């Protein structure tokens, strides 16, 4: 207590000056609109900056949960689009053509927990398995394009054969052209570049053209993006091929979608019937 009294005695003139200064400023801001508005604007700028910083920090801390929410929402939208392909609208009513409506694909979201891209035979691991109705030979994609094909499953996890695998071979075509197909492979050189083999020589290929899945298999739906042509092989060789720069950065993958073809077993059973 004695220390406090001593402090006020020692600095009484300075404290009195601060009190008068505060009173003078209060009268100034209350009576002069210009100064008042400047003060309010400055205060708003300061508090606004503080709130922005707090908001940005909060958004960053919630980024993981927000990404999960968006991934789940995208999965629901993809499935909804697939279900409503054969839905048409007559006047103000919705009509489902029961003869045409037959959902073919189901999408399941997942997260990559391990990713190899620097070996000759690369695989990924995702956090969904048999408990989530994931089986082998299902397509794995993300919002940018194809990633691989499910190869082996346990109850909670699945191993995916990456497109960066020497054993990978995926049907692909020139975007918007149903005449020119080839097989997508990888020469194990560059993880951003794959090769499209056996494309017909008469195909009108140009640097920058988009390559997409061809749909001639029971795994990938047609029209899934792959990448753009970055190099065209010169000359008429037996193995006509082009280099394709992937849309995906295969070294930086996170959230994916697994695509199940509901017609796969029916198609395979039909194709496996022996000719009598």
TIDO-557483 format. One record per residue: residue number from 1; residue in three letters; z, x, y of N, C-alpha, C in turn. Coordinates in steps of 0.2 Angstrom, whole numbers, plus 5000, padded with zeros to 4 digits. Example, Ala and Ser with C-alpha at 12.3 -4.5 7.8 and 13.67 -1.06 7.14 Angstrom:
// residues 2
1|ALA|5039|5066|4972|5039|5062|4978|5039|5066|4984
2|SER|5035|5064|4989|5036|5068|4995|5039|5064|5000
//
This chain:
// residues 276
1|UNK|5000|5004|4994|5000|5000|5000|5000|5004|5006
2|UNK|5004|5010|5006|5004|5014|5012|4998|5017|5013
3|UNK|4994|5019|5008|4987|5022|5008|4982|5017|5012
4|UNK|4983|5011|5010|4978|5006|5014|4980|5005|5021
5|UNK|4986|5005|5023|4988|5005|5030|4986|5011|5033
6|UNK|4987|5017|5030|4985|5023|5033|4977|5023|5035
7|UNK|4973|5020|5030|4966|5020|5030|4964|5016|5036
8|UNK|4967|5010|5037|4965|5005|5043|4967|5008|5049
9|UNK|4973|5012|5049|4975|5015|5056|4970|5021|5058
10|UNK|4968|5024|5053|4964|5030|5054|4957|5028|5056
11|UNK|4954|5022|5053|4947|5020|5055|4947|5014|5059
12|UNK|4952|5012|5062|4952|5005|5065|4947|5004|5071
13|UNK|4945|5010|5074|4940|5009|5079|4933|5008|5076
14|UNK|4932|5012|5071|4926|5011|5067|4925|5005|5064
15|UNK|4930|5002|5061|4930|4996|5058|4929|4990|5063
16|UNK|4932|4991|5069|4931|4986|5074|4924|4986|5076
17|UNK|4921|4992|5077|4914|4992|5079|4910|4989|5074
18|UNK|4911|4990|5067|4907|4986|5062|4908|4979|5063
19|UNK|4914|4976|5064|4915|4969|5065|4911|4966|5071
20|UNK|4911|4970|5076|4907|4968|5082|4900|4968|5081
21|UNK|4897|4973|5077|4890|4974|5075|4888|4968|5071
22|UNK|4892|4966|5066|4891|4960|5062|4890|4954|5066
23|UNK|4895|4953|5070|4895|4947|5075|4889|4946|5079
24|UNK|4887|4952|5082|4881|4952|5086|4875|4951|5082
25|UNK|4874|4954|5076|4868|4952|5072|4868|4945|5070
26|UNK|4874|4942|5068|4874|4935|5066|4871|4931|5072
27|UNK|4874|4932|5078|4871|4928|5084|4864|4929|5085
28|UNK|4862|4935|5084|4854|4936|5085|4850|4933|5080
29|UNK|4852|4933|5074|4848|4929|5069|4848|4922|5069
30|UNK|4854|4919|5072|4855|4912|5072|4851|4909|5078
31|UNK|4850|4913|5083|4848|4910|5090|4840|4912|5091
32|UNK|4838|4918|5088|4831|4920|5089|4827|4918|5082
33|UNK|4822|4914|5083|4818|4912|5077|4814|4918|5074
34|UNK|4812|4922|5078|4808|4928|5076|4812|4932|5071
35|UNK|4818|4934|5074|4822|4939|5070|4825|4935|5064
36|UNK|4826|4929|5064|4829|4925|5059|4824|4925|5053
37|UNK|4817|4924|5055|4812|4923|5050|4811|4930|5047
38|UNK|4811|4935|5051|4810|4942|5048|4816|4944|5043
39|UNK|4822|4942|5045|4828|4943|5040|4827|4939|5034
40|UNK|4825|4933|5034|4824|4929|5028|4818|4931|5024
41|UNK|4813|4933|5027|4807|4936|5023|4809|4942|5020
42|UNK|4813|4947|5023|4815|4953|5020|4820|4952|5014
43|UNK|4824|4947|5015|4829|4945|5010|4825|4942|5004
44|UNK|4820|4938|5005|4816|4935|5000|4812|4940|4996
45|UNK|4809|4945|5000|4806|4951|4997|4810|4954|4992
46|UNK|4816|4956|4994|4821|4960|4990|4823|4956|4984
47|UNK|4825|4950|4985|4827|4945|4979|4821|4944|4975
48|UNK|4815|4943|4978|4810|4942|4973|4808|4948|4969
49|UNK|4808|4954|4972|4807|4960|4968|4812|4960|4962
50|UNK|4819|4959|4964|4824|4959|4959|4822|4954|4953
51|UNK|4821|4948|4955|4819|4943|4950|4813|4945|4946
52|UNK|4808|4948|4949|4802|4950|4945|4804|4955|4940
53|UNK|4808|4960|4942|4810|4965|4938|4814|4962|4932
54|UNK|4818|4958|4933|4822|4955|4928|4818|4951|4923
55|UNK|4813|4947|4926|4808|4943|4922|4804|4948|4918
56|UNK|4801|4953|4920|4797|4958|4917|4801|4961|4911
57|UNK|4807|4963|4912|4812|4966|4907|4813|4960|4902
58|UNK|4814|4954|4904|4815|4949|4899|4809|4948|4894
59|UNK|4803|4948|4897|4797|4947|4894|4796|4952|4889
60|UNK|4797|4958|4891|4797|4964|4886|4801|4964|4880
61|UNK|4807|4962|4882|4812|4961|4876|4810|4956|4871
62|UNK|4807|4950|4874|4805|4945|4870|4798|4945|4867
63|UNK|4795|4951|4868|4788|4952|4866|4787|4951|4859
64|UNK|4791|4954|4855|4790|4953|4847|4790|4946|4845
65|UNK|4795|4942|4847|4795|4935|4845|4789|4931|4848
66|UNK|4787|4933|4854|4781|4930|4857|4775|4931|4853
67|UNK|4774|4937|4851|4768|4939|4847|4768|4935|4840
68|UNK|4774|4935|4837|4775|4931|4831|4773|4923|4832
69|UNK|4775|4921|4838|4774|4914|4840|4767|4913|4841
70|UNK|4763|4917|4844|4756|4917|4846|4752|4917|4839
71|UNK|4754|4922|4835|4751|4923|4828|4751|4916|4824
72|UNK|4757|4913|4824|4758|4907|4820|4754|4901|4823
73|UNK|4754|4901|4830|4750|4896|4833|4742|4897|4832
74|UNK|4740|4903|4832|4733|4904|4830|4731|4902|4823
75|UNK|4736|4904|4819|4735|4902|4812|4734|4894|4811
76|UNK|4738|4890|4815|4738|4883|4814|4731|4881|4817
77|UNK|4729|4884|4823|4723|4882|4826|4717|4883|4821
78|UNK|4717|4889|4818|4711|4891|4813|4711|4886|4808
79|UNK|4717|4884|4805|4717|4879|4800|4715|4872|4802
80|UNK|4717|4870|4808|4715|4864|4811|4708|4864|4812
81|UNK|4705|4869|4815|4697|4869|4816|4694|4868|4809
82|UNK|4696|4872|4804|4693|4871|4797|4694|4864|4795
83|UNK|4699|4861|4796|4700|4854|4793|4696|4849|4797
84|UNK|4694|4850|4803|4691|4846|4807|4683|4847|4808
85|UNK|4681|4851|4804|4673|4853|4804|4669|4847|4803
86|UNK|4671|4842|4799|4667|4836|4797|4670|4830|4801
87|UNK|4674|4831|4806|4676|4825|4810|4672|4824|4816
88|UNK|4670|4818|4817|4665|4816|4822|4669|4810|4826
89|UNK|4666|4809|4832|4669|4804|4837|4664|4799|4839
90|UNK|4666|4793|4837|4661|4787|4839|4665|4783|4844
91|UNK|4662|4783|4850|4665|4779|4856|4672|4782|4857
92|UNK|4677|4779|4857|4684|4781|4858|4688|4782|4851
93|UNK|4685|4781|4846|4688|4782|4839|4686|4788|4836
94|UNK|4690|4791|4831|4689|4797|4827|4687|4794|4820
95|UNK|4682|4797|4818|4679|4795|4811|4679|4801|4807
96|UNK|4682|4801|4801|4681|4807|4796|4676|4805|4791
97|UNK|4671|4808|4790|4666|4807|4785|4669|4810|4778
98|UNK|4671|4805|4774|4675|4807|4768|4670|4810|4763
99|UNK|4663|4809|4763|4658|4812|4759|4657|4819|4761
100|UNK|4658|4821|4767|4656|4828|4769|4663|4832|4770
101|UNK|4668|4828|4771|4675|4832|4773|4677|4835|4767
102|UNK|4678|4842|4767|4681|4845|4761|4683|4852|4763
103|UNK|4689|4853|4765|4691|4860|4768|4690|4865|4763
104|UNK|4687|4871|4766|4685|4876|4761|4689|4882|4762
105|UNK|4692|4884|4768|4696|4890|4769|4703|4888|4772
106|UNK|4708|4892|4770|4715|4891|4772|4717|4898|4775
107|UNK|4720|4898|4781|4722|4904|4784|4730|4905|4784
108|UNK|4732|4911|4783|4739|4913|4782|4740|4919|4787
109|UNK|4745|4918|4791|4746|4924|4796|4751|4929|4792
110|UNK|4750|4936|4794|4754|4941|4791|4755|4947|4795
111|UNK|4759|4951|4793|4760|4958|4797|4759|4964|4793
112|UNK|4755|4969|4796|4754|4975|4792|4760|4979|4793
113|UNK|4763|4981|4787|4769|4986|4787|4767|4993|4785
114|UNK|4761|4994|4783|4759|5001|4781|4752|5001|4781
115|UNK|4749|5006|4784|4742|5007|4785|4740|5014|4785
116|UNK|4735|5015|4780|4732|5022|4779|4724|5021|4781
117|UNK|4722|5026|4785|4715|5026|4787|4712|5033|4787
118|UNK|4716|5038|4785|4713|5045|4785|4712|5048|4778
119|UNK|4712|5044|4773|4711|5046|4766|4704|5044|4765
120|UNK|4702|5046|4758|4695|5043|4756|4696|5036|4753
121|UNK|4701|5034|4750|4702|5028|4748|4709|5025|4751
122|UNK|4708|5021|4756|4713|5019|4760|4715|5012|4759
123|UNK|4722|5011|4759|4725|5004|4758|4730|5002|4764
124|UNK|4731|4996|4764|4736|4993|4769|4741|4989|4765
125|UNK|4747|4988|4767|4752|4984|4764|4754|4978|4770
126|UNK|4754|4972|4767|4756|4966|4772|4762|4963|4769
127|UNK|4765|4959|4773|4772|4956|4771|4772|4949|4769
128|UNK|4766|4948|4765|4765|4941|4762|4763|4942|4755
129|UNK|4765|4938|4750|4763|4939|4743|4763|4933|4739
130|UNK|4764|4933|4733|4763|4927|4729|4767|4921|4731
131|UNK|4773|4922|4734|4777|4917|4736|4774|4913|4742
132|UNK|4769|4916|4745|4766|4913|4751|4759|4911|4749
133|UNK|4758|4911|4742|4751|4909|4739|4746|4914|4741
134|UNK|4747|4920|4741|4742|4925|4742|4740|4928|4735
135|UNK|4734|4929|4734|4732|4931|4728|4727|4937|4729
136|UNK|4724|4940|4724|4719|4945|4725|4712|4942|4727
137|UNK|4708|4947|4730|4701|4945|4732|4702|4939|4737
138|UNK|4706|4940|4742|4706|4936|4748|4704|4941|4754
139|UNK|4701|4938|4759|4699|4941|4765|4704|4942|4770
140|UNK|4705|4948|4773|4710|4950|4778|4706|4952|4784
141|UNK|4708|4948|4790|4704|4949|4796|4710|4949|4802
142|UNK|4708|4950|4808|4712|4949|4814|4707|4946|4819
143|UNK|4710|4945|4825|4706|4942|4830|4699|4946|4832
144|UNK|4699|4952|4830|4693|4956|4832|4688|4957|4827
145|UNK|4690|4956|4820|4685|4957|4815|4689|4958|4808
146|UNK|4685|4960|4803|4687|4961|4797|4691|4967|4796
147|UNK|4696|4967|4791|4700|4973|4790|4700|4975|4782
148|UNK|4700|4970|4778|4699|4972|4771|4700|4966|4766
149|UNK|4701|4968|4760|4702|4963|4754|4708|4964|4750
150|UNK|4712|4958|4749|4718|4959|4745|4716|4962|4738
151|UNK|4720|4966|4736|4719|4970|4730|4724|4969|4724
152|UNK|4731|4968|4726|4736|4968|4722|4742|4964|4725
153|UNK|4745|4960|4722|4751|4956|4725|4757|4956|4721
154|UNK|4763|4956|4725|4770|4955|4722|4772|4949|4725
155|UNK|4778|4947|4723|4781|4941|4726|4781|4941|4734
156|UNK|4782|4946|4737|4783|4946|4744|4778|4951|4748
157|UNK|4774|4955|4744|4770|4959|4748|4763|4959|4744
158|UNK|4758|4962|4748|4751|4962|4745|4748|4969|4748
159|UNK|4745|4972|4743|4741|4978|4745|4734|4976|4746
160|UNK|4731|4979|4752|4725|4977|4754|4720|4983|4754
161|UNK|4714|4982|4750|4709|4988|4751|4706|4987|4757
162|UNK|4707|4993|4761|4704|4993|4768|4696|4994|4768
163|UNK|4693|4992|4773|4686|4993|4773|4684|5000|4774
164|UNK|4690|5004|4775|4689|5012|4775|4691|5014|4768
165|UNK|4687|5012|4763|4688|5014|4757|4682|5015|4753
166|UNK|4681|5020|4750|4674|5022|4747|4672|5017|4742
167|UNK|4677|5013|4739|4675|5008|4734|4673|5001|4738
168|UNK|4674|5001|4744|4673|4994|4748|4665|4993|4748
169|UNK|4663|4987|4747|4656|4985|4748|4656|4978|4750
170|UNK|4655|4976|4756|4655|4969|4759|4648|4967|4762
171|UNK|4646|4961|4760|4640|4958|4762|4640|4957|4770
172|UNK|4635|4960|4773|4635|4959|4780|4628|4958|4783
173|UNK|4627|4956|4789|4620|4954|4792|4620|4955|4799
174|UNK|4614|4955|4802|4613|4956|4809|4615|4949|4812
175|UNK|4619|4949|4817|4621|4943|4820|4616|4938|4822
176|UNK|4617|4932|4820|4612|4926|4822|4605|4927|4818
177|UNK|4605|4931|4813|4599|4932|4809|4600|4931|4801
178|UNK|4598|4926|4798|4599|4924|4791|4594|4927|4787
179|UNK|4590|4932|4789|4585|4935|4785|4587|4942|4783
180|UNK|4591|4946|4787|4592|4953|4786|4599|4954|4784
181|UNK|4600|4956|4778|4607|4957|4775|4607|4964|4772
182|UNK|4613|4966|4772|4615|4973|4769|4622|4973|4766
183|UNK|4624|4979|4764|4630|4980|4761|4634|4985|4765
184|UNK|4640|4983|4768|4644|4987|4772|4648|4992|4768
185|UNK|4648|4999|4769|4651|5004|4765|4654|5009|4770
186|UNK|4658|5014|4768|4661|5019|4772|4660|5026|4769
187|UNK|4658|5030|4773|4656|5037|4770|4662|5042|4771
188|UNK|4668|5039|4773|4674|5043|4773|4674|5048|4779
189|UNK|4670|5048|4784|4670|5053|4789|4674|5051|4795
190|UNK|4672|5045|4798|4675|5043|4804|4678|5036|4803
191|UNK|4685|5035|4805|4688|5029|4804|4686|5023|4809
192|UNK|4682|5025|4814|4679|5020|4818|4672|5018|4816
193|UNK|4669|5021|4812|4662|5020|4810|4661|5019|4803
194|UNK|4658|5013|4801|4656|5012|4794|4648|5011|4794
195|UNK|4645|5011|4788|4638|5011|4787|4636|5004|4784
196|UNK|4630|5002|4786|4627|4996|4783|4621|4998|4780
197|UNK|4621|4998|4773|4616|5000|4768|4611|4995|4767
198|UNK|4605|4997|4765|4600|4993|4762|4598|4987|4766
199|UNK|4598|4988|4773|4595|4983|4777|4588|4984|4777
200|UNK|4584|4978|4777|4577|4979|4777|4574|4983|4782
201|UNK|4569|4986|4781|4565|4991|4786|4562|4987|4792
202|UNK|4560|4981|4790|4557|4977|4795|4562|4973|4800
203|UNK|4569|4974|4799|4574|4971|4803|4573|4974|4810
204|UNK|4573|4969|4815|4573|4971|4822|4579|4974|4825
205|UNK|4581|4980|4823|4588|4983|4824|4587|4987|4831
206|UNK|4593|4986|4835|4593|4989|4841|4601|4992|4842
207|UNK|4601|4997|4845|4608|5000|4847|4612|4995|4851
208|UNK|4618|4993|4849|4622|4988|4852|4622|4981|4849
209|UNK|4617|4980|4844|4617|4974|4841|4623|4973|4837
210|UNK|4625|4966|4836|4632|4965|4833|4630|4964|4825
211|UNK|4635|4966|4821|4635|4965|4814|4641|4961|4812
212|UNK|4639|4956|4808|4645|4951|4805|4644|4950|4798
213|UNK|4649|4947|4795|4649|4945|4788|4643|4940|4786
214|UNK|4640|4941|4780|4635|4937|4779|4636|4931|4775
215|UNK|4642|4930|4772|4644|4924|4769|4642|4923|4762
216|UNK|4638|4929|4759|4635|4928|4752|4640|4931|4747
217|UNK|4647|4929|4748|4652|4930|4743|4657|4925|4743
218|UNK|4662|4925|4739|4667|4920|4739|4673|4922|4743
219|UNK|4673|4928|4746|4679|4931|4749|4678|4930|4757
220|UNK|4673|4933|4760|4673|4932|4768|4669|4926|4770
221|UNK|4671|4922|4774|4667|4917|4777|4661|4920|4781
222|UNK|4656|4917|4782|4650|4920|4786|4652|4920|4794
223|UNK|4649|4925|4797|4650|4925|4804|4657|4929|4807
224|UNK|4660|4932|4802|4666|4936|4805|4664|4942|4808
225|UNK|4666|4944|4814|4663|4950|4817|4665|4956|4814
226|UNK|4661|4961|4814|4662|4968|4811|4662|4973|4816
227|UNK|4656|4974|4820|4655|4979|4825|4648|4979|4828
228|UNK|4647|4984|4831|4640|4985|4834|4636|4991|4831
229|UNK|4630|4991|4831|4626|4997|4829|4626|5002|4834
230|UNK|4628|5008|4831|4629|5014|4836|4624|5019|4834
231|UNK|4621|5019|4828|4615|5024|4827|4611|5021|4821
232|UNK|4604|5022|4822|4599|5019|4818|4596|5025|4814
233|UNK|4596|5025|4807|4593|5030|4803|4586|5030|4804
234|UNK|4583|5036|4806|4576|5037|4807|4572|5038|4801
235|UNK|4566|5036|4800|4562|5037|4794|4563|5031|4789
236|UNK|4558|5031|4785|4558|5026|4779|4561|5029|4773
237|UNK|4568|5029|4773|4571|5032|4767|4572|5026|4762
238|UNK|4574|5028|4756|4575|5023|4750|4582|5019|4752
239|UNK|4587|5023|4755|4593|5020|4757|4593|5019|4764
240|UNK|4590|5014|4767|4590|5012|4774|4597|5010|4776
241|UNK|4599|5014|4781|4606|5012|4784|4607|5013|4791
242|UNK|4612|5010|4794|4614|5011|4801|4621|5012|4801
243|UNK|4623|5016|4807|4630|5016|4808|4633|5010|4812
244|UNK|4639|5008|4811|4641|5002|4814|4648|5004|4817
245|UNK|4649|5004|4823|4655|5005|4826|4660|4999|4826
246|UNK|4666|4999|4823|4670|4994|4822|4673|4991|4828
247|UNK|4674|4984|4829|4677|4981|4834|4685|4983|4834
248|UNK|4687|4984|4828|4694|4985|4827|4695|4993|4827
249|UNK|4701|4995|4830|4704|5001|4830|4708|5002|4823
250|UNK|4705|5004|4818|4708|5004|4812|4715|5008|4811
251|UNK|4716|5012|4816|4722|5016|4817|4728|5012|4820
252|UNK|4726|5006|4823|4731|5003|4827|4731|4995|4825
253|UNK|4733|4993|4820|4733|4986|4817|4740|4983|4816
254|UNK|4741|4977|4818|4747|4974|4817|4747|4967|4814
255|UNK|4745|4962|4817|4745|4955|4815|4738|4954|4812
256|UNK|4738|4950|4806|4732|4949|4803|4732|4942|4800
257|UNK|4726|4939|4798|4726|4933|4794|4723|4934|4787
258|UNK|4726|4931|4782|4723|4931|4776|4719|4924|4775
259|UNK|4713|4925|4772|4709|4919|4771|4708|4917|4764
260|UNK|4710|4911|4762|4709|4909|4755|4703|4904|4754
261|UNK|4698|4906|4750|4693|4901|4749|4695|4896|4743
262|UNK|4695|4890|4745|4698|4885|4741|4692|4883|4735
263|UNK|4686|4885|4736|4681|4884|4732|4679|4890|4727
264|UNK|4683|4895|4728|4681|4902|4725|4681|4901|4717
265|UNK|4686|4898|4714|4686|4897|4707|4681|4893|4704
266|UNK|4679|4887|4708|4674|4883|4706|4667|4887|4706
267|UNK|4666|4891|4711|4660|4894|4712|4659|4900|4706
268|UNK|4665|4903|4705|4665|4908|4700|4664|4905|4693
269|UNK|4667|4900|4691|4666|4897|4685|4659|4895|4684
270|UNK|4655|4892|4689|4648|4890|4688|4644|4896|4687
271|UNK|4645|4902|4691|4641|4908|4690|4642|4911|4684
272|UNK|4648|4910|4681|4649|4914|4674|4647|4910|4668
273|UNK|4644|4904|4669|4642|4901|4663|4636|4904|4660
274|UNK|4636|4906|4654|4630|4910|4651|4624|4905|4650
275|UNK|4619|4908|4651|4612|4904|4650|4611|4903|4642
276|UNK|4610|4897|4641|4609|4895|4634|4602|4897|4631
//
